[in-house]
Amino acid sequence: MHFTTHIDGSAARVTVHGDIDYDTLPTLRAVAAGLPAGVTELVWDLEHARFMDVAGLHLLFEESSPTGPPRKTTVTNLAPQPLRLLVLAAEIKPGLDFTRLLPDTPTALLEN
């Protein structure tokens, strides 16, 4: 797994290339924690992350650092398997608001 990070003002896009699992979770957490304090929006681009296990859920639903600024987190370019994992998580835990992560995904796709 490797990643690329692009920062534009207060927004950062981290593009993940490879699986998201418990082996890669510490690296991805460190990437998010290492972003400049002025970054208030984090977009995880998962176009090249074809597999994600429950570790990905931990990554996507973690609260921002208590010492840093609040950070809005979203996800884009989800492959079918990671999207299905999010849908399953929402079915198991109905109070889980994963739609906030997916502002660019049509609601009809989330319901199938």
C-alpha positions in Angstrom: 0.0 0.0 0.0 1.1 3.5 -0.7 -0.6 6.9 -0.9 -0.4 10.3 -2.3 -1.4 13.5 -0.5 -2.4 16.7 -2.2 -3.1 19.8 -0.1 -5.0 22.8 -1.5 -5.5 25.5 1.1 -7.6 24.0 3.9 -8.4 20.8 2.0 -6.4 17.7 1.7 -6.9 14.7 -0.6 -5.3 11.4 0.3 -5.3 8.9 -2.5 -4.8 5.3 -1.2 -3.3 2.7 -3.5 -3.8 -0.7 -2.1 -5.9 -2.4 0.6 -7.0 -0.8 3.8 -6.7 -3.3 6.7 -5.2 -3.5 10.1 -1.7 -3.7 8.7 -2.1 -0.4 6.8 -4.3 1.4 9.4 -1.4 2.9 11.5 0.2 4.4 8.4 -3.1 6.0 7.3 -3.8 7.3 10.8 -0.3 8.8 10.8 -1.0 10.5 7.4 -4.2 12.1 8.8 -2.5 13.1 12.0 0.4 14.6 10.2 -1.7 17.0 8.1 -1.1 20.7 8.8 -3.3 22.3 11.5 -5.0 24.5 8.8 -6.5 21.5 7.0 -10.1 21.4 8.0 -11.4 19.1 5.2 -10.0 15.6 4.5 -11.0 13.6 1.5 -10.0 10.0 1.3 -9.9 9.0 -2.4 -10.3 5.3 -2.5 -10.4 4.7 -6.2 -7.3 2.5 -6.0 -8.3 0.8 -2.7 -10.3 -2.2 -3.9 -10.5 -3.9 -0.5 -11.2 -2.5 2.9 -11.9 -4.4 6.1 -13.3 -3.2 9.4 -10.0 -1.2 9.9 -11.3 1.1 7.2 -14.4 1.8 9.2 -12.3 2.8 12.2 -10.2 5.1 9.9 -13.3 6.8 8.4 -15.3 7.2 11.5 -12.5 8.4 13.9 -13.0 11.8 15.5 -10.6 14.5 14.7 -7.7 14.9 17.1 -8.8 16.6 20.3 -5.8 18.9 20.0 -6.3 19.8 16.4 -9.1 21.7 14.6 -12.3 20.0 13.7 -11.9 18.3 10.4 -14.7 17.3 8.0 -14.0 13.8 6.5 -15.4 12.5 3.3 -14.8 9.6 0.9 -14.8 9.6 -2.9 -14.4 7.0 -5.6 -15.4 4.0 -3.6 -15.0 0.7 -5.2 -17.8 -1.8 -4.9 -16.4 -3.8 -1.9 -15.6 -0.8 0.3 -19.0 0.7 -0.5 -20.7 -2.6 0.4 -18.8 -2.7 3.7 -20.2 0.7 4.6 -23.7 -0.3 3.7 -23.4 -3.5 5.8 -22.1 -1.5 8.7 -25.1 0.8 8.5 -27.4 -2.2 8.4 -25.9 -3.6 11.5 -25.7 -0.3 13.3 -28.6 1.9 12.0 -27.5 5.0 14.0 -24.2 5.1 12.0 -24.5 8.1 9.7 -22.2 7.0 6.9 -23.9 9.2 4.3 -22.0 12.2 5.6 -18.9 10.5 4.3 -20.3 10.2 0.8 -21.6 13.5 -0.4 -21.0 12.7 -4.1 -22.8 9.2 -4.1 -26.3 9.1 -5.3 -28.7 7.8 -2.6 -30.1 5.1 -4.9 -26.7 3.4 -5.0 -26.5 3.4 -1.2 -29.9 1.6 -0.9 -29.0 -1.4 -3.2 
